[in-house]
């Protein structure tokens, strides 16, 4: 056991200098940010694809978009926003709640609501 401790060993010491791989943050003009955000608001737009096409991290564009929506400086466009809204009559089999998502609004409805009352609620949400 003492023989392995007393044997000569060779060690190699590696020295390296750190390389800065992080690039300098790009300063995006407000007009360019607004153009990209507006592009993401179009119906069927893919935010990640738009960000990648511009050389931008998708999370950054999502952040800009979230901030613009929170400030109310942009409103999402909906395809056919000027068209007449039509509703289907649905009979509920159980009283389980239903969630209706319209943009960033969620309407939770019990199964026993009158269809005409639901139609009025959804029209009011669309106008808001």
Buried (B, 14 or more C-beta within 10 A) or exposed (E): EEEEEEEEEEEEEEEEEEEEEEEEEEEBEEEEBBEBBBBBBEEEEEBBEBBEEBEBEBEBBBEBBEEBBEEEEBEBEEEEEEEEEEEEEEEBEEEEEEEEEEEEEEBEBEEEEEEEEBBEBBEEBEEE
